[in-house]
Amino acid sequence: MGKISLKQAAELTGFSVDYLRRLAKSGELPASRRGKRLIVVDPADLALLDRPL
């Protein structure tokens, strides 16, 4: 599976897009950009995140 957008990642994890964006900006969630705005992540990296309560 290829990389997915933060919106797709949010739907899979239950985290908000804003929270995932903060994690990506801080380096806690490995991410890259496609174009100027789209941030993408590897779904395998999402498994390392704690689930929301």
C-alpha positions in Angstrom: 0.0 0.0 0.0 1.3 3.5 -0.8 1.2 6.6 1.3 -2.1 8.1 2.3 -3.3 11.6 3.0 -3.8 13.0 6.5 -7.5 12.9 6.0 -7.4 9.2 5.2 -5.1 8.6 8.2 -7.5 10.5 10.4 -10.4 8.3 9.3 -8.4 5.1 9.9 -7.1 6.1 13.4 -9.8 8.3 14.9 -7.3 11.1 15.4 -8.1 14.6 14.0 -6.3 15.9 10.9 -5.0 18.8 13.0 -3.5 16.4 15.6 -1.8 14.3 12.9 -0.5 17.5 11.2 1.0 18.6 14.5 2.7 15.1 14.9 4.1 15.4 11.4 5.4 18.9 12.0 7.1 17.9 15.2 8.7 14.8 13.6 6.8 12.3 15.7 5.0 11.0 12.6 7.2 10.6 9.6 5.5 12.4 6.7 6.2 14.0 3.4 4.6 16.5 1.1 3.1 16.0 -2.3 2.9 19.4 -3.9 2.5 22.5 -1.8 -0.2 21.4 0.6 -0.9 17.7 0.6 0.9 15.9 3.4 1.1 12.1 3.1 2.1 9.4 5.6 2.9 5.7 5.4 0.0 3.6 6.9 2.6 1.4 8.7 3.7 4.4 10.7 0.2 4.9 12.0 0.4 1.6 13.9 3.0 3.2 16.2 0.6 5.9 17.4 -1.4 5.5 20.6 -5.1 5.2 20.0 -7.4 8.0 21.3 -9.4 7.4 24.5 
